[in-house]
Amino acid sequence: MEEQLRVILDEVGGLAAPIGDIATDQDLFAAGLTSFATVSVMLAIEEEFAVEFPDSLLKRDTFRSIAALLAVIAALKDDTLAA
């Protein structure tokens, strides 16, 4: 799952650093992720992992790091965060 997420971030995240140089807990916004790019990342995650982000997760903390996104994706796949 992490590799798939890294591919998404690399393709649509618009990050300044190469995705391989970004630590799992590194702040993605400090690495160049913009609010605009989070929409593209969210849509790509929804398509790739067959999940849907509820409105309650449309906040900066959800997209703060790879680790945060992995936790959200896992919870969505388990249906524990469904709206």
N, C-alpha and C positions, 0 to 999 in steps of 0.2 A: 504494500500500500504506500509506503514512503517513497519508493522509486516512482510510482505513478504520479504521486503528488509533486515530486521534484520536477518531473517532465512538464506537468501543467504549469508550475511556477516559472520554469525556464521558457516555456513557449508564450505564455500570456501575462506573466507577472511584471515584465519590464524592469527586472532587478538590475542594479548597477554591477553587482558582482556575479561571477559564474556560480551557477547553482551548486556545483560541487564544493565551492568554498564556503558555503553558508551552513553553519552548525544548526542542528535540529532546534536548539533553543534560542537561536539568534533572532533579534528583532527584525522582522521582514520590512517594516517601515523604514528603519534605519538603513536597510540594504537597498532601498529604492522603491518599494511597493507603494503605490499611490492609492488613494481612495477610489479613483476611477478604475484602476487595475483590479481592485478587489472584486468588482462586479464581474469582470471577465474570468477571474480565478474561481469565483463562486459558481458561475454558470458551467465552467469546464469541470469542476468537481461534481456538480449535480449530474452532468452527463456521464462522466467516467465511472462514478460510483453508484449511480442510480439512487440518489438521495435528494431530498429537498430541504433547503435551509428555511426554518421557520423565521418569521420576522424577529423573534426574540434573539436570534443569533446574528443579526445584521448589525454588528458593532465591531469596533476596532479590535477588541480583545480576541475575538474569534479568529482573526487573521494575523495576530501578533507574531506567531512563529510557526514553523513546520510542526513542532510538537503540539501546539494548540490546535492546529488544523487536523492533525491526525487523531487527536482525542475527540474532536467534534465529529469527524467522519465516522469513527468507530461507534460513537454513541448514536449517530443518525442511522447507521446500518443496523444497530441493535434496536432501533426504534425507541430509545430512551429519551430522546430530545424532540420527538415529533410534536408539532404544534398542537 
